[in-house]
Amino acid sequence: MLRIRLRRVGAKKKPAYRIVVAEKNTPRDGFAIDVVGHYNPRTDPATVQIDGEKAREWLRKGAQPSDRVAYLLSQAGIR
């Protein structure tokens, strides 16, 4: 089963995240099939950049977003 979820990047104690499509059972920072966008919660306001067309395509293919990604997609008007 495919999930759209966050993948942590960035230095120690300075997290940033990529929004990726990956298999449900892979590790958090493991292999990702596709990168859909990125999210930086440390900026004020938080920076979210999502490729809407890619995200919609993966949702049509059956990928399920995680709770946080579902919230970010709804904020971006995609879901």
C-alpha positions in Angstrom: 0.0 0.0 0.0 1.3 3.4 -1.0 1.4 6.3 1.5 2.1 10.0 1.0 4.1 11.0 4.0 6.8 13.1 5.4 10.5 12.3 5.1 12.8 14.1 7.5 15.8 16.0 6.1 17.9 18.7 7.6 20.5 19.0 10.3 20.3 17.8 13.9 17.6 19.8 15.7 16.8 21.7 12.5 14.1 19.5 10.8 12.7 20.0 7.4 10.6 17.5 5.6 10.0 16.3 2.0 6.5 15.1 1.1 7.1 11.7 -0.6 5.2 8.7 -1.9 6.5 5.5 -0.4 5.4 2.0 0.6 3.7 1.8 3.9 6.3 -0.6 5.4 9.5 1.3 4.4 11.4 3.2 7.1 10.7 6.9 7.6 13.8 8.0 5.8 14.0 5.0 3.5 13.4 4.6 -0.3 10.8 7.0 -1.7 9.1 6.4 -5.1 8.4 10.1 -5.8 8.9 13.5 -4.2 5.7 15.5 -4.2 6.8 18.6 -2.3 8.5 20.0 0.8 7.5 21.3 4.2 9.5 23.5 6.6 7.8 24.0 10.0 10.6 26.2 11.3 9.8 29.3 9.3 7.1 31.7 10.4 4.6 30.9 8.9 5.5 27.4 7.9 6.6 26.9 4.3 4.7 24.3 2.3 5.3 23.7 -1.3 3.3 20.9 -3.0 3.2 19.9 -6.7 -0.6 19.7 -6.9 -0.7 17.7 -10.1 1.7 15.0 -8.8 -0.3 14.8 -5.5 -3.6 14.5 -7.3 -2.2 11.8 -9.6 -0.9 9.7 -6.7 -4.2 10.1 -4.8 -6.0 8.8 -8.0 -3.7 5.8 -8.0 -4.7 5.0 -4.5 -2.0 6.4 -2.3 -3.2 7.2 1.2 -1.9 10.4 2.9 -0.7 10.4 6.5 -2.6 12.5 9.0 -0.2 15.5 8.7 0.1 15.3 5.0 -3.8 15.2 4.7 -3.9 18.4 6.7 -1.2 20.0 4.5 -3.0 19.0 1.3 -6.3 20.4 2.6 -4.5 23.7 3.5 -3.2 23.8 -0.1 -6.7 23.1 -1.5 -5.7 19.8 -3.1 -7.8 17.4 -1.1 
